Amino acid sequence: MAEYTLPDLDYDYGALDPSISGKIMELHHSKHHATYVKGANTAL
């Protein structure tokens, strides 16, 4: 069975500054979202 993978973003983490900071985008993508992907794969 195929596993879920964390996709690369098509834009830079800082692309949404000043509305959403690059540091927050990086945190959410590389930590939070990655944890969700790992959890989904573990559940499989």
C-alpha positions as CSV (number, residue, x, y, z in Angstrom):
1,M,0.0,0.0,0.0
2,A,1.3,3.5,-0.9
3,E,2.2,5.8,1.9
4,Y,1.2,9.5,2.2
5,T,4.1,11.9,1.7
6,L,4.5,15.5,2.7
7,P,4.4,17.5,-0.5
8,D,6.8,20.4,-1.2
9,L,5.1,23.8,-1.3
10,D,4.9,25.5,-4.7
11,Y,5.9,28.8,-3.0
12,D,8.4,30.1,-0.4
13,Y,7.5,30.0,3.3
14,G,7.7,33.8,3.3
15,A,5.3,34.2,0.3
16,L,2.4,35.2,2.6
17,D,4.3,37.8,4.7
18,P,3.1,39.9,6.4
19,S,-0.3,38.1,6.8
20,I,1.4,34.9,7.9
21,S,5.1,34.9,8.7
22,G,7.5,32.6,7.0
23,K,8.5,31.1,10.4
24,I,4.9,30.2,11.1
25,M,4.5,28.7,7.6
26,E,7.7,26.7,8.1
27,L,6.6,25.5,11.5
28,H,3.2,24.4,10.3
29,H,4.4,22.7,7.2
30,S,7.6,21.0,8.4
31,K,6.4,20.1,11.9
32,H,2.6,20.0,12.3
33,H,1.7,18.8,8.8
34,A,4.6,16.3,8.7
35,T,3.3,14.9,12.0
36,Y,-0.2,14.4,10.5
37,V,1.3,12.6,7.5
38,K,3.3,10.4,9.8
39,G,0.2,9.6,11.9
40,A,-1.8,8.8,8.8
41,N,0.9,6.4,7.6
42,T,1.1,4.7,11.1
43,A,-2.7,4.2,11.0
44,L,-2.4,2.4,7.7
